[in-house]
Structure formats: C-alpha cells, structure tokens
C-alpha cells in the first residue's frame, strides 16, 4: 500500500453484522424495546450517562437475569457475507484486526473468534457460578467515545492513529472514524458526506478503495 496502515478497526453491530443491533435483539426477546429506545434517546441527548443507559436496560429485563437467556437472545446474529474476504485482505497486508463495540462480550468474543480478530473491546456483565447476573457491569466501550478508546489502543500497541483504517455504520462511530487515518461509513451516504467520511454500501468496497490507492 502506498501508505502503510497497521490496524483495521471495526464497529460490530451494523458493520460486521446485518439485522438488529445486539441490544435490540435482547430487548425484543424480553419485550422491553420501548425501554431501550427511550434510554437511547436520553443518552444521545446527553441527559443520562452511558452506564445509566445500561442500568435502565438491565432493570427492565427479567429477574433473576440469566446468562443463558442473553446468549439465546444473541445467537441468531448474522455476519455480512463479505466479512471474511475483507479481513483476509487486511491480514494479507500484515495488518492487525480490532473490534470496538458497545455490544456485550457474549456476542463480541464469538464474532472475534470467527473472523480472526487480534483485539476485541466490548462491554460485559458479571455472572455468578450459577449463571445469574451478579450486579457487575464493565462499560469499557461508550458509543460516543470510541475515539478515546482508539487513542488508548494505538498508544498501547505503539502505532499512530494515522496508521489505522476504521469502519463503522452510525452516528455513534463518527468521532472514531474521524480519529483514524482513513474512515469508512457503511450504509449512510448522507451521514458520511456531512462528516467528510468515505461512504460505502458494502465492506468489499473498502478493498476496492484501498487497492486503488496502490495504483
């Protein structure tokens, strides 16, 4: 590549997957979608913290909350057809792969293993020895602050943000995409244009774009 990129960082919901976001899948299983939508509105408007957003969701779910029920809610996620092709392209260039997502690790870790990601950063809930939620929440990835996480990651692995290709799909990813050397927004041309980010309809278009840089 004419410019040496060292890391490809992906959002998960809507970027590597298609269909409902992971938190929506959980809300649909428990019949609490209205709670999730209201929490997202409050968080997006800066009226509640992200941890309070998560707590609102959990408080609406069945009690006691079982890990198995969450796993069941998330089991039918669907990866995009071109995910493995795109990740293989980056790996063949000697790049590392990272997933940065506000999804729960119950899904994020499985996807990371499937696609061969080198790093995965997600949120998690704690469970006791019987598989019941124990009240512990690890909110490692805040949707509107992924750019700060990217700064932390690049610092730890010793690369510059300019050496990162970032891929996302929503307004939550904008700061993250802008912080990278090259940012791609999938499926929303207007949002991309409004923020000076490269729009794509499919992940495979990123391969075409990068390949043109080599000519």
MIDOSE-1310 file (N, C-alpha, C; in nm, 2 decimals, decimal comma, always signed):
residues 215
xxxx	+0,09/-0,12/+0,00/+0,00/+0,00/+0,00/+0,09/+0,12/+0,00; +0,05/+0,23/-0,07/+0,13/+0,35/-0,08/+0,14/+0,41/+0,06; +0,04/+0,40/+0,14/+0,06/+0,44/+0,28/+0,05/+0,32/+0,37; +0,13/+0,31/+0,46/+0,14/+0,19/+0,55/+0,04/+0,20/+0,66
xxxx	-0,07/+0,12/+0,65/-0,16/+0,11/+0,76/-0,13/-0,02/+0,84; -0,15/-0,01/+0,97/-0,11/-0,13/+1,05/-0,23/-0,19/+1,13; -0,34/-0,12/+1,14/-0,46/-0,17/+1,21/-0,59/-0,14/+1,14; -0,67/-0,24/+1,13/-0,81/-0,21/+1,08/-0,90/-0,23/+1,20
xxxx	-0,98/-0,13/+1,23/-1,06/-0,13/+1,35/-1,21/-0,12/+1,31; -1,29/-0,22/+1,35/-1,43/-0,23/+1,31/-1,52/-0,21/+1,43; -1,63/-0,14/+1,40/-1,75/-0,15/+1,49/-1,81/-0,29/+1,46; -1,90/-0,33/+1,54/-1,96/-0,46/+1,53/-2,11/-0,46/+1,47
xxxx	-2,20/-0,41/+1,55/-2,34/-0,40/+1,51/-2,36/-0,31/+1,39; -2,41/-0,37/+1,28/-2,44/-0,29/+1,16/-2,32/-0,28/+1,07; -2,20/-0,32/+1,12/-2,08/-0,30/+1,04/-2,03/-0,44/+1,00; -2,00/-0,53/+1,10/-1,97/-0,66/+1,06/-2,09/-0,75/+1,05
xxxx	-2,20/-0,70/+1,12/-2,32/-0,78/+1,12/-2,43/-0,70/+1,04; -2,54/-0,77/+1,01/-2,66/-0,71/+0,95/-2,78/-0,75/+1,04; -2,89/-0,67/+1,02/-3,00/-0,70/+1,10/-3,00/-0,62/+1,23; -3,08/-0,66/+1,33/-3,10/-0,58/+1,45/-2,97/-0,58/+1,53
xxxx	-2,94/-0,46/+1,59/-2,82/-0,45/+1,68/-2,84/-0,54/+1,80; -2,73/-0,58/+1,86/-2,74/-0,68/+1,97/-2,83/-0,64/+2,08; -2,82/-0,51/+2,13/-2,91/-0,47/+2,24/-3,05/-0,48/+2,20; -3,08/-0,45/+2,07/-3,22/-0,46/+2,03/-3,27/-0,61/+2,03
xxxx	-3,18/-0,70/+1,99/-3,21/-0,84/+1,99/-3,25/-0,88/+2,13; -3,18/-0,83/+2,23/-3,21/-0,87/+2,37/-3,34/-0,81/+2,41; -3,36/-0,68/+2,38/-3,49/-0,62/+2,42/-3,61/-0,68/+2,35; -3,59/-0,73/+2,23/-3,70/-0,80/+2,16/-3,74/-0,93/+2,23
xxxx	-3,64/-1,00/+2,28/-3,66/-1,12/+2,35/-3,74/-1,10/+2,48; -3,70/-0,99/+2,55/-3,77/-0,97/+2,68/-3,89/-0,88/+2,67; -3,92/-0,83/+2,55/-4,04/-0,74/+2,53/-4,02/-0,60/+2,59; -3,90/-0,55/+2,59/-3,87/-0,42/+2,65/-3,81/-0,32/+2,56
xxxx	-3,84/-0,33/+2,43/-3,78/-0,25/+2,33/-3,81/-0,10/+2,35; -3,93/-0,07/+2,41/-3,96/+0,07/+2,44/-3,87/+0,13/+2,54; -3,82/+0,05/+2,64/-3,73/+0,10/+2,74/-3,59/+0,13/+2,67; -3,55/+0,04/+2,58/-3,42/+0,06/+2,52/-3,42/+0,18/+2,43
xxxx	-3,53/+0,21/+2,36/-3,54/+0,32/+2,27/-3,54/+0,45/+2,35; -3,61/+0,45/+2,46/-3,61/+0,57/+2,54/-3,48/+0,60/+2,60; -3,41/+0,49/+2,65/-3,28/+0,51/+2,70/-3,18/+0,56/+2,60; -3,19/+0,52/+2,48/-3,10/+0,56/+2,37/-3,13/+0,71/+2,34
xxxx	-3,25/+0,75/+2,35/-3,29/+0,89/+2,33/-3,22/+0,98/+2,44; -3,24/+0,94/+2,56/-3,18/+1,01/+2,67/-3,03/+1,02/+2,67; -2,97/+0,91/+2,63/-2,82/+0,91/+2,62/-2,77/+0,99/+2,51; -2,84/+0,98/+2,39/-2,80/+1,06/+2,27/-2,81/+1,21/+2,30
xxxx	-2,90/+1,25/+2,38/-2,92/+1,39/+2,41/-2,84/+1,44/+2,53; -2,76/+1,35/+2,58/-2,67/+1,38/+2,69/-2,74/+1,40/+2,83; -2,86/+1,34/+2,84/-2,94/+1,35/+2,96/-2,91/+1,24/+3,07; -2,85/+1,13/+3,02/-2,80/+1,03/+3,12/-2,67/+0,98/+3,07
xxxx	-2,59/+0,92/+3,16/-2,46/+0,87/+3,13/-2,48/+0,73/+3,06; -2,37/+0,68/+3,00/-2,38/+0,56/+2,93/-2,41/+0,44/+3,03; -2,35/+0,45/+3,15/-2,37/+0,35/+3,25/-2,52/+0,35/+3,29; -2,57/+0,47/+3,31/-2,71/+0,47/+3,35/-2,80/+0,42/+3,23
xxxx	-2,76/+0,44/+3,11/-2,83/+0,38/+2,99/-2,83/+0,23/+3,01; -2,72/+0,17/+3,04/-2,71/+0,02/+3,06/-2,80/-0,02/+3,17; -2,79/+0,05/+3,28/-2,87/+0,01/+3,40/-3,02/+0,02/+3,38; -3,06/+0,12/+3,30/-3,20/+0,13/+3,26/-3,25/+0,00/+3,19
xxxx	-3,16/-0,04/+3,09/-3,19/-0,17/+3,02/-3,21/-0,29/+3,11; -3,10/-0,31/+3,19/-3,10/-0,43/+3,28/-3,21/-0,43/+3,38; -3,25/-0,31/+3,43/-3,36/-0,31/+3,53/-3,49/-0,35/+3,47; -3,50/-0,34/+3,34/-3,63/-0,37/+3,27/-3,64/-0,52/+3,23
xxxx	-3,52/-0,59/+3,24/-3,52/-0,73/+3,20/-3,56/-0,82/+3,31; -3,59/-0,95/+3,28/-3,64/-1,04/+3,38/-3,54/-1,06/+3,50; -3,59/-1,08/+3,62/-3,51/-1,11/+3,73/-3,55/-1,24/+3,80; -3,45/-1,32/+3,83/-3,31/-1,30/+3,81/-3,27/-1,31/+3,66
xxxx	-3,17/-1,23/+3,62/-3,13/-1,23/+3,48/-3,03/-1,35/+3,46; -3,06/-1,43/+3,37/-2,98/-1,55/+3,34/-2,89/-1,53/+3,22; -2,76/-1,57/+3,23/-2,67/-1,56/+3,12/-2,72/-1,64/+3,00; -2,78/-1,75/+3,02/-2,82/-1,84/+2,91/-2,93/-1,77/+2,83
xxxx	-3,01/-1,68/+2,90/-3,12/-1,61/+2,82/-3,06/-1,51/+2,73; -2,95/-1,44/+2,78/-2,88/-1,34/+2,69/-2,82/-1,41/+2,57; -2,75/-1,52/+2,60/-2,69/-1,60/+2,49/-2,79/-1,64/+2,39; -2,91/-1,68/+2,44/-3,01/-1,73/+2,35/-3,06/-1,61/+2,26
xxxx	-3,07/-1,49/+2,32/-3,12/-1,37/+2,25/-3,03/-1,33/+2,14; -2,90/-1,36/+2,16/-2,80/-1,31/+2,07/-2,75/-1,42/+1,96; -2,80/-1,53/+1,97/-2,75/-1,65/+1,89/-2,77/-1,63/+1,74; -2,87/-1,56/+1,70/-2,91/-1,55/+1,56/-2,85/-1,43/+1,49
xxxx	-2,74/-1,37/+1,54/-2,68/-1,26/+1,47/-2,63/-1,31/+1,33; -2,62/-1,22/+1,24/-2,57/-1,26/+1,10/-2,46/-1,17/+1,06; -2,35/-1,24/+1,02/-2,23/-1,16/+0,97/-2,26/-1,13/+0,82; -2,20/-1,01/+0,78/-2,21/-0,98/+0,64/-2,14/-1,08/+0,56
xxxx	-2,18/-1,10/+0,44/-2,12/-1,21/+0,35/-1,98/-1,18/+0,32; -1,94/-1,05/+0,32/-1,80/-1,02/+0,27/-1,70/-1,00/+0,39; -1,74/-1,03/+0,51/-1,66/-1,00/+0,62/-1,52/-1,07/+0,61; -1,53/-1,20/+0,59/-1,40/-1,28/+0,59/-1,31/-1,24/+0,47
xxxx	-1,37/-1,20/+0,36/-1,29/-1,16/+0,25/-1,22/-1,03/+0,28; -1,29/-0,93/+0,34/-1,22/-0,81/+0,38/-1,12/-0,82/+0,48; -1,15/-0,90/+0,58/-1,05/-0,92/+0,69/-0,93/-0,99/+0,64; -0,94/-1,09/+0,55/-0,83/-1,16/+0,49/-0,74/-1,07/+0,41
xxxx	-0,81/-0,97/+0,34/-0,74/-0,87/+0,26/-0,64/-0,79/+0,35; -0,70/-0,75/+0,47/-0,61/-0,67/+0,56/-0,50/-0,75/+0,62; -0,53/-0,87/+0,66/-0,43/-0,96/+0,72/-0,32/-0,99/+0,62; -0,36/-1,01/+0,49/-0,26/-1,03/+0,39/-0,16/-0,91/+0,37
xxxx	-0,21/-0,79/+0,42/-0,13/-0,67/+0,41/-0,04/-0,66/+0,54; -0,06/-0,76/+0,63/+0,02/-0,75/+0,75/-0,04/-0,67/+0,86; -0,17/-0,64/+0,85/-0,24/-0,55/+0,94/-0,30/-0,64/+1,05; -0,32/-0,58/+1,17/-0,39/-0,64/+1,28/-0,54/-0,59/+1,27
xxxx	-0,63/-0,67/+1,33/-0,77/-0,65/+1,33/-0,82/-0,63/+1,47; -0,90/-0,52/+1,48/-0,96/-0,49/+1,61/-1,11/-0,47/+1,60; -1,19/-0,51/+1,70/-1,33/-0,48/+1,70/-1,36/-0,40/+1,83; -1,42/-0,28/+1,80/-1,46/-0,19/+1,91/-1,61/-0,18/+1,91
xxxx	-1,67/-0,23/+2,02/-1,82/-0,24/+2,01/-1,88/-0,22/+2,15; -2,00/-0,16/+2,16/-2,07/-0,14/+2,28/-2,16/-0,27/+2,30; -2,15/-0,37/+2,21/-2,22/-0,49/+2,23/-2,16/-0,57/+2,35; -2,23/-0,66/+2,40/-2,18/-0,75/+2,51/-2,08/-0,84/+2,46
xxxx	-1,98/-0,88/+2,55/-1,88/-0,97/+2,51/-1,93/-1,11/+2,48; -2,05/-1,14/+2,53/-2,11/-1,27/+2,49/-2,12/-1,29/+2,34; -2,14/-1,18/+2,27/-2,15/-1,19/+2,13/-2,02/-1,14/+2,06; -1,96/-1,04/+2,12/-1,84/-0,98/+2,05/-1,72/-1,08/+2,05
xxxx	-1,71/-1,16/+2,16/-1,59/-1,25/+2,16/-1,61/-1,36/+2,06; -1,74/-1,41/+2,05/-1,77/-1,51/+1,95/-1,74/-1,46/+1,81; -1,78/-1,34/+1,78/-1,76/-1,29/+1,64/-1,61/-1,27/+1,62; -1,54/-1,22/+1,72/-1,39/-1,20/+1,71/-1,32/-1,33/+1,68
xxxx	-1,36/-1,44/+1,74/-1,30/-1,57/+1,71/-1,33/-1,62/+1,57; -1,46/-1,59/+1,53/-1,50/-1,64/+1,40/-1,42/-1,57/+1,29; -1,40/-1,44/+1,30/-1,33/-1,36/+1,19/-1,18/-1,35/+1,21; -1,13/-1,40/+1,33/-0,99/-1,39/+1,35/-0,93/-1,26/+1,39
xxxx	-1,01/-1,18/+1,47/-0,97/-1,05/+1,52/-0,86/-1,07/+1,62; -0,76/-0,98/+1,62/-0,65/-0,98/+1,71/-0,68/-0,92/+1,84; -0,78/-0,82/+1,84/-0,82/-0,75/+1,96/-0,97/-0,73/+1,96; -1,03/-0,74/+2,07/-1,18/-0,71/+2,08/-1,20/-0,64/+2,21
xxxx	-1,27/-0,53/+2,20/-1,31/-0,44/+2,31/-1,46/-0,43/+2,31; -1,52/-0,47/+2,43/-1,67/-0,47/+2,43/-1,71/-0,45/+2,58; -1,84/-0,45/+2,60/-1,89/-0,44/+2,74/-1,93/-0,57/+2,79; -1,94/-0,58/+2,92/-1,97/-0,71/+2,98/-2,05/-0,70/+3,11
xxxx	-2,13/-0,80/+3,14/-2,20/-0,82/+3,27/-2,13/-0,93/+3,34; -2,14/-0,92/+3,48/-2,08/-1,03/+3,56/-2,19/-1,13/+3,60; -2,15/-1,26/+3,61/-2,24/-1,36/+3,64/-2,18/-1,45/+3,75; -2,27/-1,50/+3,84/-2,22/-1,59/+3,95/-2,20/-1,73/+3,90
xxxx	-2,16/-1,82/+3,99/-2,13/-1,96/+3,95/-2,25/-2,03/+3,89; -2,37/-1,98/+3,92/-2,49/-2,05/+3,87/-2,54/-1,98/+3,74; -2,47/-1,88/+3,69/-2,50/-1,82/+3,57/-2,61/-1,71/+3,58; -2,62/-1,65/+3,70/-2,71/-1,54/+3,72/-2,63/-1,41/+3,73
xxxx	-2,69/-1,30/+3,68/-2,63/-1,17/+3,68/-2,60/-1,13/+3,83; -2,48/-1,09/+3,85/-2,44/-1,06/+3,99/-2,43/-0,91/+4,02; -2,47/-0,83/+3,93/-2,47/-0,68/+3,95/-2,35/-0,61/+3,90; -2,25/-0,68/+3,85/-2,13/-0,62/+3,80/-2,15/-0,58/+3,65
xxxx	-2,11/-0,46/+3,62/-2,11/-0,41/+3,48/-1,98/-0,35/+3,44; -1,92/-0,39/+3,33/-1,80/-0,34/+3,28/-1,83/-0,26/+3,15; -1,85/-0,13/+3,16/-1,88/-0,05/+3,05/-1,75/+0,01/+2,99; -1,68/-0,08/+2,91/-1,55/-0,04/+2,86/-1,56/+0,04/+2,73
xxxx	-1,67/+0,02/+2,66/-1,68/+0,09/+2,53/-1,81/+0,18/+2,53; -1,79/+0,31/+2,54/-1,90/+0,40/+2,53/-1,92/+0,44/+2,38; -2,04/+0,43/+2,33/-2,06/+0,45/+2,19/-2,01/+0,59/+2,14; -2,04/+0,69/+2,21/-2,00/+0,83/+2,16/-1,85/+0,86/+2,19
xxxx	-1,78/+0,77/+2,25/-1,64/+0,80/+2,29/-1,54/+0,69/+2,24; -1,58/+0,63/+2,13/-1,49/+0,53/+2,07/-1,35/+0,59/+2,03; -1,35/+0,72/+2,00/-1,23/+0,78/+1,95/-1,12/+0,78/+2,07; -1,17/+0,79/+2,19/-1,08/+0,79/+2,31/-1,03/+0,65/+2,33
xxxx	-1,11/+0,55/+2,30/-1,07/+0,41/+2,31/-0,96/+0,38/+2,20; -0,99/+0,43/+2,08/-0,89/+0,41/+1,97/-0,76/+0,47/+2,01; -0,76/+0,59/+2,07/-0,63/+0,66/+2,11/-0,56/+0,57/+2,21; -0,63/+0,51/+2,30/-0,58/+0,42/+2,41/-0,52/+0,30/+2,34
xxxx	-0,59/+0,24/+2,25/-0,54/+0,12/+2,18/-0,41/+0,14/+2,10; -0,41/+0,25/+2,02/-0,30/+0,27/+1,94/-0,18/+0,31/+2,02; -0,20/+0,37/+2,14/-0,09/+0,40/+2,23/-0,03/+0,28/+2,28; -0,11/+0,18/+2,32/-0,07/+0,06/+2,38/+0,01/-0,03/+2,29
xxxx	-0,04/-0,03/+2,16/+0,03/-0,12/+2,06/+0,14/-0,05/+1,98; +0,16/+0,08/+2,01/+0,27/+0,15/+1,96/+0,26/+0,19/+1,81; +0,14/+0,23/+1,77/+0,12/+0,29/+1,64/+0,05/+0,42/+1,64; +0,05/+0,50/+1,53/-0,01/+0,62/+1,53/-0,16/+0,61/+1,48
xxxx	-0,25/+0,70/+1,51/-0,38/+0,69/+1,46/-0,39/+0,70/+1,31; -0,29/+0,77/+1,25/-0,29/+0,78/+1,11/-0,26/+0,65/+1,04; -0,22/+0,55/+1,11/-0,19/+0,42/+1,06/-0,31/+0,32/+1,08; -0,43/+0,38/+1,11/-0,55/+0,30/+1,13/-0,65/+0,32/+1,02
xxxx	-0,72/+0,22/+0,98/-0,84/+0,22/+0,90/-0,95/+0,18/+0,99; -1,05/+0,27/+1,00/-1,17/+0,25/+1,09/-1,29/+0,23/+1,00; -1,38/+0,15/+1,05/-1,51/+0,12/+0,98/-1,62/+0,12/+1,07; -1,73/+0,19/+1,04/-1,85/+0,20/+1,13/-1,97/+0,22/+1,04
xxxx	-2,08/+0,24/+1,11/-2,21/+0,25/+1,04/-2,31/+0,35/+1,09; -2,28/+0,42/+1,20/-2,38/+0,51/+1,26/-2,32/+0,63/+1,31; -2,41/+0,72/+1,36/-2,36/+0,85/+1,42/-2,27/+0,82/+1,54; -2,29/+0,71/+1,61/-2,20/+0,68/+1,72/-2,06/+0,65/+1,68
xxxx	-2,03/+0,63/+1,56/-1,90/+0,59/+1,51/-1,82/+0,71/+1,45; -1,89/+0,83/+1,44/-1,83/+0,94/+1,37/-1,70/+0,98/+1,43; -1,69/+1,01/+1,56/-1,57/+1,05/+1,62/-1,46/+0,95/+1,60; -1,49/+0,82/+1,61/-1,40/+0,71/+1,59/-1,34/+0,71/+1,45
xxxx	-1,43/+0,73/+1,35/-1,39/+0,73/+1,21/-1,30/+0,85/+1,18; -1,34/+0,96/+1,24/-1,26/+1,08/+1,21/-1,12/+1,07/+1,28; -1,11/+1,00/+1,38/-0,98/+0,99/+1,45/-0,88/+0,90/+1,38; -0,93/+0,82/+1,29/-0,84/+0,73/+1,22/-0,78/+0,79/+1,10
xxxx	-0,67/+0,73/+1,04/-0,61/+0,78/+0,92/-0,70/+0,77/+0,80; -0,79/+0,67/+0,80/-0,89/+0,65/+0,69/-1,01/+0,60/+0,76; -1,13/+0,66/+0,74/-1,25/+0,62/+0,79/-1,36/+0,59/+0,69; -1,43/+0,48/+0,71/-1,53/+0,44/+0,61/-1,67/+0,42/+0,69
xxxx	-1,77/+0,48/+0,63/-1,91/+0,46/+0,69/-1,99/+0,38/+0,60; -2,05/+0,27/+0,65/-2,12/+0,18/+0,57/-2,27/+0,21/+0,57; -2,34/+0,23/+0,46/-2,48/+0,23/+0,45/-2,55/+0,36/+0,48; -2,47/+0,47/+0,49/-2,54/+0,60/+0,51/-2,46/+0,71/+0,44
xxxx	-2,49/+0,73/+0,32/-2,41/+0,83/+0,24/-2,42/+0,97/+0,29; -2,54/+1,01/+0,33/-2,56/+1,15/+0,38/-2,48/+1,18/+0,51; -2,49/+1,08/+0,60/-2,41/+1,10/+0,73/-2,26/+1,10/+0,70; -2,22/+1,02/+0,60/-2,08/+1,02/+0,56/-2,04/+1,16/+0,50
xxxx	-2,12/+1,21/+0,41/-2,09/+1,33/+0,34/-2,09/+1,45/+0,44; -2,18/+1,45/+0,53/-2,19/+1,56/+0,63/-2,07/+1,56/+0,72; -2,00/+1,45/+0,73/-1,88/+1,45/+0,82/-1,75/+1,42/+0,76; -1,75/+1,43/+0,62/-1,62/+1,41/+0,55/-1,56/+1,27/+0,56
xxxx	-1,65/+1,17/+0,56/-1,61/+1,03/+0,58/-1,64/+0,96/+0,45; -1,56/+0,86/+0,41/-1,58/+0,79/+0,29/-1,70/+0,69/+0,30; -1,80/+0,71/+0,21/-1,92/+0,62/+0,22/-1,90/+0,49/+0,14; -1,95/+0,38/+0,19/-1,95/+0,25/+0,12/-2,09/+0,19/+0,15
xxxx	-2,13/+0,11/+0,05/-2,25/+0,03/+0,07/-2,22/-0,11/+0,12; -2,11/-0,16/+0,09/-2,06/-0,30/+0,13/-1,92/-0,29/+0,18; -1,88/-0,38/+0,27/-1,75/-0,39/+0,32/-1,65/-0,41/+0,20; -1,69/-0,49/+0,10/-1,59/-0,52/-0,01/-1,55/-0,40/-0,08
xxxx	-1,63/-0,29/-0,08/-1,59/-0,16/-0,15/-1,47/-0,10/-0,08; -1,44/-0,13/+0,04/-1,32/-0,08/+0,11/-1,20/-0,15/+0,04; -1,21/-0,27/+0,01/-1,09/-0,34/-0,06/-1,07/-0,27/-0,19; -1,17/-0,24/-0,26/-1,15/-0,17/-0,39/-1,09/-0,04/-0,37
xxxx	-1,13/+0,04/-0,27/-1,08/+0,17/-0,25/-0,93/+0,16/-0,21; -0,90/+0,07/-0,12/-0,76/+0,06/-0,08/-0,67/+0,01/-0,19; -0,72/-0,08/-0,28/-0,65/-0,13/-0,39/-0,62/-0,02/-0,49; -0,71/+0,08/-0,51/-0,69/+0,19/-0,60/-0,57/+0,28/-0,54
xxx	-0,56/+0,28/-0,41/-0,45/+0,37/-0,35/-0,31/+0,32/-0,40; -0,31/+0,19/-0,43/-0,18/+0,13/-0,47/-0,14/+0,16/-0,61; -0,23/+0,21/-0,69/-0,20/+0,23/-0,83/-0,14/+0,36/-0,86
